[in-house]
Amino acid sequence: MPTRASMYAIRIKGQLGATALSAFPSMAYQLIGGETVLTGWLEDRSALFGVIVQIEGLGLELLEVRQVRTSPQSRKSDDER
């Protein structure tokens, strides 16, 4: 059974600089207070765990991983609409 991509918001303690953010090229980011929130589509659980391992490998403190509920059409490209 194929899995569907899901949107995730991943909250990390501290404001990540350009070098650390470059480890997550497919994720958008927001600096909020003393935290960084990475947001993006991940294809499956394996991709999610890959991001978590990357965070751990960089010595960053993971605060929260949250799946963001989206409408079914939010992932479609303009050509599909």
N, C-alpha and C positions, 0 to 999 in steps of 0.2 A: 504494500500500500504506500503510495508516494506521500511524502510529507509536504506541507505547505509552509512557505516562508512566513515568519512572524516578525512584527515590530517589537523591539525591546528598548527600554530606557535603563541604562546602567549608571548608577551613581557611585562616584569615587571621591574619597576624601582628598582635599587639596585642589589647587588650580594647576592643571597640567600645562606645561609649556609646549612649544612647537615640536620639540624632539619627541616627547612622550606621545603627543597627539598623532605624530606620524606613524605610530605603531597601529593605528586604527583608521586606515584610509577610507574605509567604506562607511564610517560612522560620522554623523554630524555631532557637534558638541556645543554645550553652553556652559559658561562659567557662572555659577550662581553662589554668591557668598564665598565660602571657603571650600566649595565643592565643584567637581566637573561632572556633567551629565552627558554621557554618550548616548545617542539615539540612532537607530538604524534597523534595516531589515536584515535578518539572519535566516539563511535557507533552512536550517534544521538545528536539532539539539547539538549535533557535533560542532557546528559553527559557533553556537553560543558557548559551549565549553571551551572552544579554542580562544575566544575573546577573554574568558575568565582566566584561562591559563596564562595568556599574555599579560593580563593585569597582575597576576601573581608573580610572574617572571620579572616584571619591572619593579617589584617591591611596593606596589600601590595598595592602598587599603580600600577594598570593595565594601561599600555600604549597603547597596541595594541592587537587585536585578528584578525588573518588573516587565512583564509582557503587556504591551499596549494594545488594547482592543481597537480595531479599526473596521471601517465598513468594507465590504467585499470589493467595492470598486476603487478604493483608495490606492491599490497596488497597480492598477491597470495603466498602461501608457496612453498617451493622447490618441494614438492610432486605434486603440481598441474601444474607445468610447464612442 
